Amino acid sequence: MKRFLNKIKTNKLSVNIRNFLNLRPLHLTLPRSRESISVSDNFCWRTDKGYETEIRFFDILKLFYQLENTTCQIIFYSSNGAKLKELKYKNLKKINILRINKELLDGIESYGTFCIFHNTKDNFKNIIIANKCYSGYSLNKNLFSFAHGNTYAKHKKFLENKEKSEIIHTSNSKHNYKIQNNFLDFDNTELFFSNPTSSKVIFSVNERKYYLNKSCSKLINIKKTKSIIINSNCYYLRPLIFNYKKNYLDVHHG
């Protein structure tokens, strides 16, 4: 009975009503299932303006659960949420490295998101694993600047093809977030936002309004400002920050 009531309280309709009324709102809900689930962030990839992206990820199932029949699936999305490409890995190493450039993405010079999902054919149930891997960004063949995963975004059951975006939620109220940095010392700054929800996300950056549909992402350029204030209907809408100063590049989370 308790399991049934918890399921009702956390289903999509109930969460939407609670968050709309601000009645004990839920910011984040991990999937409830008796089957094993792989969770991924919306990681940023860039091949625009001379960028290359590199990702480094572990074989989590082998490292922590000593499983052998492990595979990995990486799905790339464009900035407008369309699926671009899917890669599958069967012979995973302890540490795996993938270079993302325009050649890998069939000539595309742009930006978007990618997700990493782990699978196993072994009879192994009732676990939830999350990949918070490192992604690095190199501009014009310079050294990579690395940042780890940001916010849970999508999940899928082992060996299933359908991924879902039902972890992070939106609400009827607005949430203010001030990035703890002074941006006056940089030549310019870019903020990378991605929508981690299954709903439309509405937000503003220093009072300029934007929106993101499901699976979409947006790169926003900001020049010479002391502070950056984000206002959003989405919980945990933290951007990935690209700071530029002459030949210096620093990438980090807000």
C-alpha positions in Angstrom: 0.0 0.0 0.0 2.8 2.4 0.9 4.6 1.7 -2.4 1.3 2.4 -4.3 0.7 5.7 -2.5 4.3 6.8 -3.1 3.9 6.0 -6.8 0.7 8.1 -7.0 2.4 11.0 -5.2 5.3 11.0 -7.6 3.7 10.3 -10.9 3.9 13.1 -13.5 0.4 14.4 -13.0 0.7 14.6 -9.3 4.1 16.3 -9.5 2.7 18.9 -12.0 -0.2 19.7 -9.7 1.9 19.9 -6.5 4.5 22.1 -8.2 1.9 24.3 -9.9 0.2 25.0 -6.5 3.6 25.1 -4.7 2.2 22.4 -2.4 5.3 20.5 -1.1 6.8 20.7 -4.6 9.2 18.1 -5.8 12.4 19.4 -7.4 13.8 16.0 -8.5 12.4 12.5 -8.7 14.4 9.5 -9.5 12.6 6.8 -11.4 10.8 4.1 -9.4 11.2 0.7 -11.0 12.0 -2.9 -10.1 14.2 -3.0 -13.2 17.7 -1.5 -13.4 18.0 2.0 -14.8 20.8 4.1 -16.2 20.7 7.9 -15.7 22.6 10.5 -17.6 23.2 14.2 -17.6 22.7 16.4 -20.7 26.4 16.8 -21.4 27.5 19.6 -23.8 29.3 18.9 -27.1 30.8 21.7 -29.2 32.3 21.5 -32.7 31.6 25.2 -33.5 34.2 28.1 -33.8 37.1 25.7 -33.8 36.0 23.6 -30.8 36.5 20.0 -30.1 35.0 18.0 -27.2 36.5 15.1 -25.4 34.7 12.8 -23.0 36.1 10.4 -20.4 33.9 7.9 -18.8 34.2 4.7 -16.7 32.7 1.3 -17.2 30.6 1.8 -14.1 29.0 -1.6 -14.1 32.3 -3.5 -14.3 34.1 -1.1 -11.9 31.4 -1.2 -9.1 29.5 -4.4 -9.7 32.2 -6.6 -11.4 30.0 -7.4 -14.4 31.5 -8.5 -17.6 28.8 -8.3 -20.3 28.6 -4.5 -20.3 27.9 -2.1 -23.1 27.5 1.6 -23.5 25.3 3.8 -25.6 26.0 7.5 -26.4 23.2 9.6 -28.0 23.8 13.0 -29.6 21.2 15.7 -29.8 21.2 18.9 -31.8 20.5 22.3 -30.1 16.9 22.0 -31.3 16.5 18.5 -29.7 16.7 16.3 -32.7 18.7 13.1 -32.5 21.8 13.3 -34.6 23.8 10.1 -34.0 24.0 7.1 -31.7 27.2 5.2 -30.8 27.3 1.8 -29.2 30.4 0.3 -27.4 30.7 -3.4 -26.6 34.3 -3.7 -25.5 34.5 -1.1 -22.8 37.8 -0.3 -21.0 38.1 0.8 -17.4 38.5 4.4 -18.7 37.1 5.2 -22.1 37.9 8.3 -24.2 36.0 9.7 -27.1 36.9 12.8 -29.2 33.9 14.6 -30.6 34.7 16.7 -33.6 32.9 17.6 -36.9 34.2 14.5 -38.5 32.6 12.3 -35.9 29.3 14.2 -36.4 29.3 14.0 -40.2 30.6 17.5 -40.8 28.3 19.3 -38.3 29.8 22.5 -36.8 27.5 23.4 -34.0 26.6 22.5 -30.4 24.1 20.4 -28.6 23.9 17.7 -25.9 24.8 14.0 -25.5 23.7 11.4 -23.0 25.6 8.2 -21.9 23.6 5.1 -20.9 25.1 1.9 -19.5 23.7 -1.6 -20.2 24.4 -5.2 -19.3 23.0 -8.5 -20.5 23.6 -10.1 -17.1 20.6 -10.8 -14.9 21.1 -7.9 -12.6 18.2 -5.8 -11.3 17.1 -3.1 -8.9 20.0 -0.7 -9.3 20.1 2.9 -10.5 23.5 4.1 -11.9 24.4 7.6 -13.0 27.2 8.7 -15.2 28.8 12.0 -14.1 31.7 11.8 -16.5 34.1 14.5 -17.5 33.8 16.5 -20.7 36.7 18.6 -22.0 36.7 21.5 -24.4 39.5 22.5 -26.7 39.5 25.7 -28.7 41.7 25.9 -31.8 43.7 22.8 -30.7 44.7 24.2 -27.4 44.6 22.3 -24.1 41.3 20.9 -23.0 39.4 22.5 -20.1 37.4 19.8 -18.2 34.2 19.9 -16.3 32.2 17.1 -14.7 28.5 16.3 -15.1 26.0 18.9 -14.1 22.3 17.9 -13.6 20.4 14.6 -14.1 18.4 14.8 -17.3 17.4 11.5 -19.0 17.1 7.9 -17.9 16.4 4.5 -19.6 16.0 0.9 -18.5 18.8 -1.5 -19.3 18.7 -2.8 -22.9 15.7 -0.6 -23.8 15.9 2.0 -26.5 13.5 4.6 -25.2 15.0 7.3 -23.0 12.8 9.6 -20.8 13.2 13.1 -19.3 11.2 12.9 -16.0 13.8 13.5 -13.3 14.1 17.4 -12.9 10.8 19.3 -12.6 9.4 22.7 -13.3 7.1 24.8 -11.2 4.7 27.7 -11.3 7.0 29.9 -9.3 10.3 31.4 -10.4 13.7 30.5 -9.0 16.5 33.0 -8.8 20.1 32.0 -9.1 23.2 34.2 -9.0 26.4 32.8 -10.3 29.2 33.2 -7.8 31.7 34.9 -10.0 32.7 38.4 -11.2 32.8 38.4 -15.0 34.3 41.9 -15.6 37.8 40.5 -15.9 36.9 38.3 -18.9 36.7 39.4 -22.6 33.4 37.6 -22.9 31.5 34.7 -21.5 29.2 32.1 -23.0 26.5 30.3 -21.0 25.4 26.8 -22.2 21.9 25.9 -21.1 20.1 22.6 -21.7 16.6 21.5 -20.8 16.7 18.6 -18.4 12.9 18.2 -18.2 10.0 16.9 -20.3 8.4 20.4 -20.3 9.1 23.8 -21.8 11.6 25.7 -19.7 11.3 29.5 -19.5 14.2 31.5 -18.1 15.9 34.8 -18.2 19.6 35.9 -18.0 20.1 39.3 -16.5 16.4 40.0 -17.3 16.6 38.9 -21.0 14.1 36.2 -21.6 14.7 32.8 -23.3 12.9 29.4 -23.5 13.9 25.8 -24.2 11.7 23.0 -25.5 12.3 19.4 -24.6 15.9 18.2 -25.3 16.9 21.6 -26.6 20.0 23.6 -25.7 21.1 27.2 -26.1 24.4 29.0 -26.1 24.2 32.6 -24.8 27.0 35.2 -25.3 27.5 37.8 -22.5 30.1 40.6 -22.6 31.6 42.5 -19.7 29.2 42.3 -16.8 29.8 42.1 -13.1 27.2 39.5 -12.2 24.9 37.1 -13.9 21.4 36.4 -12.5 19.3 33.6 -13.8 15.5 33.4 -13.2 13.7 30.2 -14.2 10.7 28.0 -13.8 13.0 25.0 -13.7 14.8 23.6 -10.7 18.6 23.2 -11.0 18.9 25.1 -14.3 22.7 25.6 -13.9 24.6 26.6 -17.1 28.0 25.4 -18.2 30.2 28.5 -18.4 32.9 29.3 -21.0 35.1 32.2 -19.9 37.4 33.8 -22.4 40.4 36.1 -21.8 42.8 36.5 -24.7 44.1 32.9 -25.4 42.8 31.7 -22.0 39.7 29.5 -21.8 38.1 28.3 -18.6 35.1 26.0 -18.5 33.2 25.3 -15.3 29.7 25.0 -13.9 27.7 27.8 -12.4 
